[in-house]
Amino acid sequence: MTVTHTNRKGKIYYLHQGTTKTGNPKYFFALRDEGDLVETIPPGYEIYENPNAQVFLRRIRPQIITDEEMAIVKSGMKQYCRLERFIIDVKKNTIIIYTPDQDVDLLVGMFNSLGSTRGTNAKAVVEKFLTYSPMLQFILIDKEQRLFETQRYCFLGSIDDWMTIDYKDKLPKLVKTYVKHLGEDSFYELY
């Protein structure tokens, strides 16, 4: 049976195999269900869906961020942040929080005002069209003491990069202090 993955937007991706210029196998997901399809995930690989629902096959990476640390961020987002929609991702030693680029409440309201939404979950429909951007990240900088640095994304035209807003602290304190600013004007005052 062909390896497939249904992303969070409901699209089905099929795993294909190709060949690099040097003759080694390469793997990729595509929406088409014909071609050189793969029946099992190769050893040492995993399926990864990025925050904007693109699907990849990647090598399994060593886990640097613990499950407990991920739980702290998820719990903190639910407890301290007003945003309903967000995605938390891990890249190496960094926990990244992505938020929607669109105003979800505005889109749901517009969708509902069309009047043809009987029996349709407007939020589920809107979710299929959302795109996400990284806004806040916690970088593990001391593996022994589990201390993190906090950065927010800076949108000044001359910068457009990550900006450090807090140095070396425990993750629960950083989460409580900073996630409440996501989706708020106060986010842009953090520096």
C-alpha positions as CSV (number, residue, x, y, z in Angstrom):
1,M,0.0,0.0,0.0
2,T,1.3,3.4,-1.0
3,V,2.5,5.8,1.8
4,T,0.0,8.7,2.1
5,H,-0.4,11.6,4.4
6,T,-3.5,13.8,4.8
7,N,-2.5,17.2,5.9
8,R,-4.4,19.4,8.2
9,K,-6.1,21.1,5.2
10,G,-7.5,17.7,4.1
11,K,-5.3,17.2,1.1
12,I,-3.9,13.8,0.5
13,Y,-0.1,13.6,-0.4
14,Y,1.6,10.5,-1.9
15,L,5.2,9.6,-1.2
16,H,7.3,9.3,-4.4
17,Q,10.8,8.2,-4.9
18,G,13.2,9.8,-7.4
19,T,17.0,9.7,-8.0
20,T,19.6,12.4,-7.3
21,K,22.2,13.3,-9.9
22,T,24.6,10.9,-8.1
23,G,22.2,8.0,-8.3
24,N,21.0,8.0,-4.7
25,P,17.3,7.8,-3.9
26,K,15.4,10.9,-2.9
27,Y,11.9,11.0,-1.5
28,F,9.2,13.6,-1.9
29,F,5.5,14.1,-1.3
30,A,3.2,15.1,-4.2
31,L,-0.6,15.4,-4.7
32,R,-0.5,13.2,-7.7
33,D,-1.2,9.5,-7.2
34,E,0.8,8.1,-10.1
35,G,4.5,7.7,-10.8
36,D,7.1,6.0,-8.7
37,L,5.1,5.6,-5.5
38,V,6.7,4.3,-2.2
39,E,5.0,1.5,-0.2
40,T,6.9,1.9,3.1
41,I,8.7,4.8,4.8
42,P,12.5,4.2,4.6
43,P,14.3,3.4,7.9
44,G,15.5,6.5,9.6
45,Y,12.9,8.8,8.1
46,E,9.6,10.3,9.3
47,I,6.8,12.3,7.8
48,Y,6.8,16.0,8.7
49,E,4.1,18.5,8.1
50,N,5.2,22.1,8.4
51,P,3.0,24.9,9.9
52,N,1.7,25.8,6.5
53,A,0.6,22.2,5.8
54,Q,3.4,21.3,3.3
55,V,4.4,17.7,3.7
56,F,8.0,16.3,3.6
57,L,9.9,13.1,4.3
58,R,12.8,14.0,6.6
59,R,15.5,12.1,8.5
60,I,14.6,11.4,12.1
61,R,16.4,13.9,14.2
62,P,17.6,13.5,17.8
63,Q,15.2,15.0,20.3
64,I,16.7,18.0,22.1
65,I,13.5,19.6,23.3
66,T,11.7,17.3,25.8
67,D,8.0,16.4,25.7
68,E,7.6,18.1,29.0
69,E,8.9,21.4,27.6
70,M,6.5,21.1,24.6
71,A,3.7,20.6,27.1
72,I,4.7,23.7,29.1
73,V,4.4,25.8,25.9
74,K,1.0,24.2,24.8
75,S,-0.4,24.6,28.3
76,G,0.9,28.2,28.5
77,M,-0.7,29.1,25.2
78,K,-4.1,27.8,26.4
79,Q,-3.8,29.5,29.8
80,Y,-2.2,32.9,29.0
81,C,-2.9,33.6,25.3
82,R,-6.2,34.7,23.9
83,L,-5.5,33.1,20.4
84,E,-7.5,30.0,19.6
85,R,-5.4,29.1,16.5
86,F,-1.7,28.6,16.7
87,I,0.9,26.0,15.8
88,I,3.9,25.0,17.9
89,D,6.8,23.5,16.1
90,V,10.3,22.3,17.1
91,K,13.5,22.8,15.1
92,K,16.6,21.4,16.7
93,N,16.9,23.3,20.0
94,T,14.1,25.8,19.4
95,I,10.4,25.8,20.1
96,I,8.6,28.1,17.7
97,I,5.1,29.5,18.0
98,Y,3.3,30.3,14.7
99,T,0.1,32.4,14.6
100,P,-2.3,33.0,11.7
101,D,-1.5,35.7,9.2
102,Q,-5.3,36.4,8.9
103,D,-7.8,37.7,11.4
104,V,-9.7,34.4,12.0
105,D,-12.7,36.0,13.7
106,L,-13.2,38.5,10.8
107,L,-13.0,35.7,8.2
108,V,-15.5,33.5,10.1
109,G,-17.9,36.4,10.5
110,M,-17.6,37.2,6.7
111,F,-18.2,33.5,5.9
112,N,-21.2,33.3,8.2
113,S,-22.7,36.6,6.7
114,L,-22.8,35.0,3.3
115,G,-25.9,33.1,4.5
116,S,-25.2,29.8,2.7
117,T,-23.4,28.2,5.6
118,R,-26.2,26.0,7.0
119,G,-24.7,22.9,8.4
120,T,-21.2,24.1,7.7
121,N,-18.6,24.7,10.4
122,A,-17.3,28.1,9.4
123,K,-14.1,27.8,11.5
124,A,-13.2,24.5,9.8
125,V,-13.7,26.0,6.4
126,V,-11.6,29.1,7.3
127,E,-8.9,26.9,8.8
128,K,-8.2,25.4,5.3
129,F,-7.2,28.8,4.0
130,L,-5.1,30.1,6.9
131,T,-1.4,30.6,6.6
132,Y,0.9,30.9,9.6
133,S,4.1,32.9,10.4
134,P,6.6,32.4,13.2
135,M,6.1,35.0,15.9
136,L,7.8,33.8,19.1
137,Q,10.5,31.3,19.9
138,F,12.2,29.8,22.9
139,I,15.8,28.7,22.2
140,L,17.5,26.2,24.6
141,I,20.8,27.7,25.4
142,D,21.8,25.7,28.5
143,K,21.2,22.0,28.2
144,E,22.3,21.2,31.7
145,Q,20.1,23.8,33.5
146,R,17.4,23.8,30.8
147,L,17.6,27.6,30.3
148,F,16.0,29.3,27.4
149,E,16.4,32.6,25.5
150,T,13.2,34.2,24.1
151,Q,13.0,35.9,20.7
152,R,10.2,37.6,18.9
153,Y,10.0,38.2,15.2
154,C,10.7,41.8,14.3
155,F,8.9,43.4,11.3
156,L,10.9,46.5,10.8
157,G,11.8,46.7,7.1
158,S,15.5,47.1,7.8
159,I,15.5,44.1,10.2
160,D,12.9,41.4,9.4
161,D,14.6,38.9,11.6
162,W,14.5,37.4,15.1
163,M,15.1,39.8,18.0
164,T,16.1,38.6,21.5
165,I,13.8,39.9,24.2
166,D,14.9,37.8,27.2
167,Y,18.0,35.9,28.1
168,K,18.6,32.7,30.1
169,D,15.6,31.8,32.2
170,K,13.4,28.8,32.9
171,L,10.8,28.0,30.3
172,P,7.6,28.2,32.5
173,K,8.5,31.8,33.5
174,L,9.3,32.8,29.9
175,V,6.0,31.3,28.6
176,K,3.9,33.0,31.3
177,T,5.6,36.3,30.6
178,Y,5.5,36.4,26.8
179,V,2.8,34.3,25.2
180,K,0.1,36.6,26.5
181,H,1.4,39.2,24.0
182,L,0.7,37.1,20.9
183,G,-2.1,38.6,18.9
184,E,-2.0,41.8,20.9
185,D,-0.5,45.3,20.1
186,S,1.8,44.9,23.1
187,F,3.7,42.2,21.1
188,Y,5.3,45.0,19.0
189,E,6.5,46.8,22.2
190,L,8.6,43.8,23.4
191,Y,12.3,44.4,23.1
